[in-house]
Amino acid sequence: MPPGSVVVSGNLPAADGSYSLYCAVIVKKVDAKTRAKTSINDLLRGD
């Protein structure tokens, strides 16, 4: 994963739809708004 990526779990379906594989989906790069939302986690964890 590139540094600063926002990643969520997802799946990648086969072309014929017969199965899908779990994967990590890169949604976006971290920005100031994302940092503000996650800063409470840093406080709770003591980072």
PDB file of N, CA, C, O and CB in Angstrom:
ATOM      1  N   MET A   1       0.834  -1.169   0.000  1.00  0.00           N
ATOM      2  CA  MET A   1       0.000   0.000   0.000  1.00  0.00           C
ATOM      3  C   MET A   1       0.891   1.249   0.000  1.00  0.00           C
ATOM      4  O   MET A   1       1.883   1.308   0.727  1.00  0.00           O
ATOM      5  CB  MET A   1      -0.956  -0.012   1.214  1.00  0.00           C
ATOM      6  N   PRO A   2       0.540   2.222  -0.801  1.00  0.00           N
ATOM      7  CA  PRO A   2       1.286   3.475  -0.772  1.00  0.00           C
ATOM      8  C   PRO A   2       1.063   4.193   0.565  1.00  0.00           C
ATOM      9  O   PRO A   2      -0.037   4.138   1.115  1.00  0.00           O
ATOM     10  CB  PRO A   2       0.865   4.383  -1.954  1.00  0.00           C
ATOM     11  N   PRO A   3       2.075   4.853   1.085  1.00  0.00           N
ATOM     12  CA  PRO A   3       1.905   5.600   2.336  1.00  0.00           C
ATOM     13  C   PRO A   3       0.806   6.656   2.197  1.00  0.00           C
ATOM     14  O   PRO A   3       0.671   7.298   1.154  1.00  0.00           O
ATOM     15  CB  PRO A   3       3.234   6.268   2.749  1.00  0.00           C
ATOM     16  N   GLY A   4       0.027   6.822   3.264  1.00  0.00           N
ATOM     17  CA  GLY A   4      -1.023   7.834   3.264  1.00  0.00           C
ATOM     18  C   GLY A   4      -2.299   7.422   2.562  1.00  0.00           C
ATOM     19  O   GLY A   4      -3.146   8.271   2.282  1.00  0.00           O
ATOM     20  N   SER A   5      -2.458   6.140   2.270  1.00  0.00           N
ATOM     21  CA  SER A   5      -3.667   5.661   1.598  1.00  0.00           C
ATOM     22  C   SER A   5      -4.770   5.382   2.608  1.00  0.00           C
ATOM     23  O   SER A   5      -4.505   4.924   3.720  1.00  0.00           O
ATOM     24  CB  SER A   5      -3.365   4.397   0.782  1.00  0.00           C
ATOM     25  N   VAL A   6      -6.006   5.660   2.214  1.00  0.00           N
ATOM     26  CA  VAL A   6      -7.181   5.267   2.990  1.00  0.00           C
ATOM     27  C   VAL A   6      -7.684   3.984   2.336  1.00  0.00           C
ATOM     28  O   VAL A   6      -8.038   3.975   1.157  1.00  0.00           O
ATOM     29  CB  VAL A   6      -8.305   6.412   3.021  1.00  0.00           C
ATOM     30  N   VAL A   7      -7.713   2.895   3.118  1.00  0.00           N
ATOM     31  CA  VAL A   7      -8.013   1.572   2.567  1.00  0.00           C
ATOM     32  C   VAL A   7      -9.216   0.973   3.283  1.00  0.00           C
ATOM     33  O   VAL A   7      -9.332   1.070   4.504  1.00  0.00           O
ATOM     34  CB  VAL A   7      -6.789   0.634   2.691  1.00  0.00           C
ATOM     35  N   VAL A   8     -10.110   0.356   2.517  1.00  0.00           N
ATOM     36  CA  VAL A   8     -11.260  -0.359   3.071  1.00  0.00           C
ATOM     37  C   VAL A   8     -11.276  -1.767   2.489  1.00  0.00           C
ATOM     38  O   VAL A   8     -10.652  -2.026   1.460  1.00  0.00           O
ATOM     39  CB  VAL A   8     -12.601   0.391   2.764  1.00  0.00           C
ATOM     40  N   SER A   9     -11.985  -2.669   3.144  1.00  0.00           N
ATOM     41  CA  SER A   9     -12.097  -4.024   2.604  1.00  0.00           C
ATOM     42  C   SER A   9     -13.148  -4.049   1.501  1.00  0.00           C
ATOM     43  O   SER A   9     -14.112  -3.283   1.524  1.00  0.00           O
ATOM     44  CB  SER A   9     -12.455  -5.039   3.723  1.00  0.00           C
ATOM     45  N   GLY A  10     -12.950  -4.925   0.554  1.00  0.00           N
ATOM     46  CA  GLY A  10     -13.882  -5.058  -0.556  1.00  0.00           C
ATOM     47  C   GLY A  10     -13.724  -6.418  -1.195  1.00  0.00           C
ATOM     48  O   GLY A  10     -13.076  -7.303  -0.637  1.00  0.00           O
ATOM     49  N   ASN A  11     -14.317  -6.589  -2.373  1.00  0.00           N
ATOM     50  CA  ASN A  11     -14.118  -7.836  -3.108  1.00  0.00           C
ATOM     51  C   ASN A  11     -14.035  -7.541  -4.594  1.00  0.00           C
ATOM     52  O   ASN A  11     -14.549  -6.535  -5.083  1.00  0.00           O
ATOM     53  CB  ASN A  11     -15.256  -8.841  -2.817  1.00  0.00           C
ATOM     54  N   LEU A  12     -13.374  -8.447  -5.292  1.00  0.00           N
ATOM     55  CA  LEU A  12     -13.155  -8.330  -6.727  1.00  0.00           C
ATOM     56  C   LEU A  12     -13.846  -9.516  -7.386  1.00  0.00           C
ATOM     57  O   LEU A  12     -13.378 -10.648  -7.258  1.00  0.00           O
ATOM     58  CB  LEU A  12     -11.620  -8.283  -7.080  1.00  0.00           C
ATOM     59  N   PRO A  13     -14.959  -9.276  -8.096  1.00  0.00           N
ATOM     60  CA  PRO A  13     -15.680 -10.395  -8.703  1.00  0.00           C
ATOM     61  C   PRO A  13     -14.969 -10.931  -9.944  1.00  0.00           C
ATOM     62  O   PRO A  13     -14.285 -10.188 -10.648  1.00  0.00           O
ATOM     63  CB  PRO A  13     -17.095  -9.968  -9.066  1.00  0.00           C
ATOM     64  N   ALA A  14     -15.136 -12.223 -10.204  1.00  0.00           N
ATOM     65  CA  ALA A  14     -14.615 -12.829 -11.428  1.00  0.00           C
ATOM     66  C   ALA A  14     -15.402 -12.288 -12.617  1.00  0.00           C
ATOM     67  O   ALA A  14     -16.536 -11.836 -12.460  1.00  0.00           O
ATOM     68  CB  ALA A  14     -14.699 -14.389 -11.368  1.00  0.00           C
ATOM     69  N   ALA A  15     -14.808 -12.334 -13.790  1.00  0.00           N
ATOM     70  CA  ALA A  15     -15.466 -11.822 -14.997  1.00  0.00           C
ATOM     71  C   ALA A  15     -16.800 -12.523 -15.265  1.00  0.00           C
ATOM     72  O   ALA A  15     -17.741 -11.893 -15.749  1.00  0.00           O
ATOM     73  CB  ALA A  15     -14.546 -11.988 -16.205  1.00  0.00           C
ATOM     74  N   ASP A  16     -16.888 -13.814 -14.956  1.00  0.00           N
ATOM     75  CA  ASP A  16     -18.137 -14.543 -15.197  1.00  0.00           C
ATOM     76  C   ASP A  16     -19.075 -14.528 -13.993  1.00  0.00           C
ATOM     77  O   ASP A  16     -20.165 -15.096 -14.054  1.00  0.00           O
ATOM     78  CB  ASP A  16     -17.831 -15.973 -15.574  1.00  0.00           C
ATOM     79  N   GLY A  17     -18.665 -13.886 -12.901  1.00  0.00           N
ATOM     80  CA  GLY A  17     -19.516 -13.763 -11.723  1.00  0.00           C
ATOM     81  C   GLY A  17     -19.615 -15.014 -10.875  1.00  0.00           C
ATOM     82  O   GLY A  17     -20.440 -15.075  -9.964  1.00  0.00           O
ATOM     83  N   SER A  18     -18.791 -16.012 -11.154  1.00  0.00           N
ATOM     84  CA  SER A  18     -18.902 -17.277 -10.430  1.00  0.00           C
ATOM     85  C   SER A  18     -18.288 -17.234  -9.037  1.00  0.00           C
ATOM     86  O   SER A  18     -18.614 -18.071  -8.196  1.00  0.00           O
ATOM     87  CB  SER A  18     -18.252 -18.369 -11.221  1.00  0.00           C
ATOM     88  N   TYR A  19     -17.411 -16.281  -8.781  1.00  0.00           N
ATOM     89  CA  TYR A  19     -16.779 -16.157  -7.465  1.00  0.00           C
ATOM     90  C   TYR A  19     -16.238 -14.744  -7.320  1.00  0.00           C
ATOM     91  O   TYR A  19     -16.227 -13.970  -8.277  1.00  0.00           O
ATOM     92  CB  TYR A  19     -15.640 -17.212  -7.276  1.00  0.00           C
ATOM     93  N   SER A  20     -15.790 -14.417  -6.112  1.00  0.00           N
ATOM     94  CA  SER A  20     -15.123 -13.136  -5.882  1.00  0.00           C
ATOM     95  C   SER A  20     -14.025 -13.340  -4.842  1.00  0.00           C
ATOM     96  O   SER A  20     -14.091 -14.255  -4.021  1.00  0.00           O
ATOM     97  CB  SER A  20     -16.141 -12.042  -5.416  1.00  0.00           C
ATOM     98  N   LEU A  21     -13.039 -12.492  -4.892  1.00  0.00           N
ATOM     99  CA  LEU A  21     -11.914 -12.544  -3.964  1.00  0.00           C
ATOM    100  C   LEU A  21     -11.932 -11.313  -3.083  1.00  0.00           C
ATOM    101  O   LEU A  21     -12.179 -10.206  -3.560  1.00  0.00           O
ATOM    102  CB  LEU A  21     -10.574 -12.653  -4.719  1.00  0.00           C
ATOM    103  N   TYR A  22     -11.668 -11.504  -1.785  1.00  0.00           N
ATOM    104  CA  TYR A  22     -11.540 -10.365  -0.895  1.00  0.00           C
ATOM    105  C   TYR A  22     -10.295  -9.580  -1.273  1.00  0.00           C
ATOM    106  O   TYR A  22      -9.288 -10.164  -1.673  1.00  0.00           O
ATOM    107  CB  TYR A  22     -11.482 -10.816   0.582  1.00  0.00           C
ATOM    108  N   CYS A  23     -10.358  -8.263  -1.149  1.00  0.00           N
ATOM    109  CA  CYS A  23      -9.206  -7.432  -1.496  1.00  0.00           C
ATOM    110  C   CYS A  23      -9.245  -6.135  -0.689  1.00  0.00           C
ATOM    111  O   CYS A  23     -10.248  -5.805  -0.057  1.00  0.00           O
ATOM    112  CB  CYS A  23      -9.185  -7.128  -3.019  1.00  0.00           C
ATOM    113  N   ALA A  24      -8.146  -5.424  -0.727  1.00  0.00           N
ATOM    114  CA  ALA A  24      -8.061  -4.094  -0.121  1.00  0.00           C
ATOM    115  C   ALA A  24      -8.316  -3.070  -1.222  1.00  0.00           C
ATOM    116  O   ALA A  24      -7.704  -3.138  -2.288  1.00  0.00           O
ATOM    117  CB  ALA A  24      -6.660  -3.857   0.570  1.00  0.00           C
ATOM    118  N   VAL A  25      -9.211  -2.127  -0.971  1.00  0.00           N
ATOM    119  CA  VAL A  25      -9.552  -1.102  -1.953  1.00  0.00           C
ATOM    120  C   VAL A  25      -9.004   0.231  -1.462  1.00  0.00           C
ATOM    121  O   VAL A  25      -9.357   0.689  -0.376  1.00  0.00           O
ATOM    122  CB  VAL A  25     -11.098  -1.024  -2.183  1.00  0.00           C
ATOM    123  N   ILE A  26      -8.148   0.848  -2.256  1.00  0.00           N
ATOM    124  CA  ILE A  26      -7.618   2.169  -1.919  1.00  0.00           C
ATOM    125  C   ILE A  26      -8.662   3.197  -2.338  1.00  0.00           C
ATOM    126  O   ILE A  26      -8.957   3.353  -3.523  1.00  0.00           O
ATOM    127  CB  ILE A  26      -6.228   2.439  -2.622  1.00  0.00           C
ATOM    128  N   VAL A  27      -9.219   3.897  -1.347  1.00  0.00           N
ATOM    129  CA  VAL A  27     -10.298   4.838  -1.599  1.00  0.00           C
ATOM    130  C   VAL A  27      -9.756   6.204  -1.993  1.00  0.00           C
ATOM    131  O   VAL A  27     -10.238   6.824  -2.942  1.00  0.00           O
ATOM    132  CB  VAL A  27     -11.190   4.961  -0.373  1.00  0.00           C
ATOM    133  N   LYS A  28      -8.749   6.670  -1.257  1.00  0.00           N
ATOM    134  CA  LYS A  28      -8.179   7.990  -1.521  1.00  0.00           C
ATOM    135  C   LYS A  28      -6.891   8.142  -0.736  1.00  0.00           C
ATOM    136  O   LYS A  28      -6.483   7.227  -0.021  1.00  0.00           O
ATOM    137  CB  LYS A  28      -9.178   9.116  -1.155  1.00  0.00           C
ATOM    138  N   LYS A  29      -6.258   9.278  -0.864  1.00  0.00           N
ATOM    139  CA  LYS A  29      -5.092   9.635  -0.058  1.00  0.00           C
ATOM    140  C   LYS A  29      -5.591  10.404   1.166  1.00  0.00           C
ATOM    141  O   LYS A  29      -6.602  11.102   1.098  1.00  0.00           O
ATOM    142  CB  LYS A  29      -4.055  10.488  -0.888  1.00  0.00           C
ATOM    143  N   VAL A  30      -4.886  10.271   2.267  1.00  0.00           N
ATOM    144  CA  VAL A  30      -5.253  10.971   3.497  1.00  0.00           C
ATOM    145  C   VAL A  30      -5.137  12.477   3.272  1.00  0.00           C
ATOM    146  O   VAL A  30      -4.159  12.956   2.698  1.00  0.00           O
ATOM    147  CB  VAL A  30      -4.355  10.520   4.688  1.00  0.00           C
ATOM    148  N   ASP A  31      -6.143  13.211   3.730  1.00  0.00           N
ATOM    149  CA  ASP A  31      -6.104  14.670   3.675  1.00  0.00           C
ATOM    150  C   ASP A  31      -6.392  15.219   5.072  1.00  0.00           C
ATOM    151  O   ASP A  31      -6.562  14.452   6.019  1.00  0.00           O
ATOM    152  CB  ASP A  31      -7.131  15.224   2.630  1.00  0.00           C
ATOM    153  N   ALA A  32      -6.446  16.524   5.197  1.00  0.00           N
ATOM    154  CA  ALA A  32      -6.651  17.155   6.509  1.00  0.00           C
ATOM    155  C   ALA A  32      -7.981  16.733   7.135  1.00  0.00           C
ATOM    156  O   ALA A  32      -8.055  16.533   8.347  1.00  0.00           O
ATOM    157  CB  ALA A  32      -6.601  18.683   6.377  1.00  0.00           C
ATOM    158  N   LYS A  33      -9.012  16.598   6.335  1.00  0.00           N
ATOM    159  CA  LYS A  33     -10.330  16.204   6.848  1.00  0.00           C
ATOM    160  C   LYS A  33     -10.283  14.780   7.423  1.00  0.00           C
ATOM    161  O   LYS A  33     -10.860  14.510   8.476  1.00  0.00           O
ATOM    162  CB  LYS A  33     -11.397  16.294   5.726  1.00  0.00           C
ATOM    163  N   THR A  34      -9.597  13.886   6.728  1.00  0.00           N
ATOM    164  CA  THR A  34      -9.459  12.514   7.220  1.00  0.00           C
ATOM    165  C   THR A  34      -8.653  12.480   8.508  1.00  0.00           C
ATOM    166  O   THR A  34      -9.012  11.773   9.450  1.00  0.00           O
ATOM    167  CB  THR A  34      -8.796  11.625   6.162  1.00  0.00           C
ATOM    168  N   ARG A  35      -7.571  13.239   8.552  1.00  0.00           N
ATOM    169  CA  ARG A  35      -6.741  13.300   9.767  1.00  0.00           C
ATOM    170  C   ARG A  35      -7.557  13.805  10.956  1.00  0.00           C
ATOM    171  O   ARG A  35      -7.412  13.289  12.064  1.00  0.00           O
ATOM    172  CB  ARG A  35      -5.513  14.214   9.540  1.00  0.00           C
ATOM    173  N   ALA A  36      -8.404  14.796  10.743  1.00  0.00           N
ATOM    174  CA  ALA A  36      -9.224  15.333  11.831  1.00  0.00           C
ATOM    175  C   ALA A  36     -10.187  14.271  12.361  1.00  0.00           C
ATOM    176  O   ALA A  36     -10.411  14.182  13.568  1.00  0.00           O
ATOM    177  CB  ALA A  36     -10.008  16.570  11.354  1.00  0.00           C
ATOM    178  N   LYS A  37     -10.753  13.470  11.468  1.00  0.00           N
ATOM    179  CA  LYS A  37     -11.695  12.428  11.883  1.00  0.00           C
ATOM    180  C   LYS A  37     -11.009  11.303  12.647  1.00  0.00           C
ATOM    181  O   LYS A  37     -11.608  10.709  13.544  1.00  0.00           O
ATOM    182  CB  LYS A  37     -12.408  11.858  10.671  1.00  0.00           C
ATOM    183  N   THR A  38      -9.772  11.009  12.303  1.00  0.00           N
ATOM    184  CA  THR A  38      -9.076   9.893  12.944  1.00  0.00           C
ATOM    185  C   THR A  38      -8.233  10.316  14.139  1.00  0.00           C
ATOM    186  O   THR A  38      -7.670   9.460  14.822  1.00  0.00           O
ATOM    187  CB  THR A  38      -8.202   9.200  11.942  1.00  0.00           C
ATOM    188  N   SER A  39      -8.134  11.596  14.403  1.00  0.00           N
ATOM    189  CA  SER A  39      -7.285  12.056  15.506  1.00  0.00           C
ATOM    190  C   SER A  39      -7.788  11.572  16.863  1.00  0.00           C
ATOM    191  O   SER A  39      -6.989  11.408  17.785  1.00  0.00           O
ATOM    192  CB  SER A  39      -7.205  13.574  15.503  1.00  0.00           C
ATOM    193  N   ILE A  40      -9.087  11.340  17.009  1.00  0.00           N
ATOM    194  CA  ILE A  40      -9.617  10.827  18.276  1.00  0.00           C
ATOM    195  C   ILE A  40      -9.042   9.440  18.558  1.00  0.00           C
ATOM    196  O   ILE A  40      -8.801   9.100  19.716  1.00  0.00           O
ATOM    197  CB  ILE A  40     -11.169  10.775  18.244  1.00  0.00           C
ATOM    198  N   ASN A  41      -8.820   8.637  17.520  1.00  0.00           N
ATOM    199  CA  ASN A  41      -8.208   7.315  17.710  1.00  0.00           C
ATOM    200  C   ASN A  41      -6.803   7.446  18.269  1.00  0.00           C
ATOM    201  O   ASN A  41      -6.408   6.672  19.141  1.00  0.00           O
ATOM    202  CB  ASN A  41      -8.174   6.538  16.388  1.00  0.00           C
ATOM    203  N   ASP A  42      -6.048   8.414  17.780  1.00  0.00           N
ATOM    204  CA  ASP A  42      -4.691   8.636  18.286  1.00  0.00           C
ATOM    205  C   ASP A  42      -4.719   9.009  19.761  1.00  0.00           C
ATOM    206  O   ASP A  42      -3.878   8.552  20.535  1.00  0.00           O
ATOM    207  CB  ASP A  42      -3.987   9.735  17.477  1.00  0.00           C
ATOM    208  N   LEU A  43      -5.681   9.836  20.153  1.00  0.00           N
ATOM    209  CA  LEU A  43      -5.797  10.235  21.557  1.00  0.00           C
ATOM    210  C   LEU A  43      -6.131   9.032  22.442  1.00  0.00           C
ATOM    211  O   LEU A  43      -5.557   8.864  23.518  1.00  0.00           O
ATOM    212  CB  LEU A  43      -6.871  11.325  21.718  1.00  0.00           C
ATOM    213  N   LEU A  44      -7.058   8.208  21.982  1.00  0.00           N
ATOM    214  CA  LEU A  44      -7.473   7.052  22.772  1.00  0.00           C
ATOM    215  C   LEU A  44      -6.374   6.002  22.877  1.00  0.00           C
ATOM    216  O   LEU A  44      -6.259   5.323  23.897  1.00  0.00           O
ATOM    217  CB  LEU A  44      -8.716   6.432  22.171  1.00  0.00           C
ATOM    218  N   ARG A  45      -5.576   5.869  21.842  1.00  0.00           N
ATOM    219  CA  ARG A  45      -4.500   4.881  21.838  1.00  0.00           C
ATOM    220  C   ARG A  45      -3.244   5.383  22.521  1.00  0.00           C
ATOM    221  O   ARG A  45      -2.356   4.594  22.845  1.00  0.00           O
ATOM    222  CB  ARG A  45      -4.175   4.479  20.428  1.00  0.00           C
ATOM    223  N   GLY A  46      -3.159   6.680  22.745  1.00  0.00           N
ATOM    224  CA  GLY A  46      -1.983   7.237  23.386  1.00  0.00           C
ATOM    225  C   GLY A  46      -0.818   7.431  22.446  1.00  0.00           C
ATOM    226  O   GLY A  46       0.329   7.501  22.888  1.00  0.00           O
ATOM    227  N   ASP A  47      -1.091   7.521  21.149  1.00  0.00           N
ATOM    228  CA  ASP A  47      -0.018   7.724  20.150  1.00  0.00           C
ATOM    229  C   ASP A  47       0.490   9.151  20.166  1.00  0.00           C
ATOM    230  O   ASP A  47       1.386   9.496  19.396  1.00  0.00           O
ATOM    231  CB  ASP A  47      -0.516   7.373  18.742  1.00  0.00           C
TER     232      ASP A  47
END
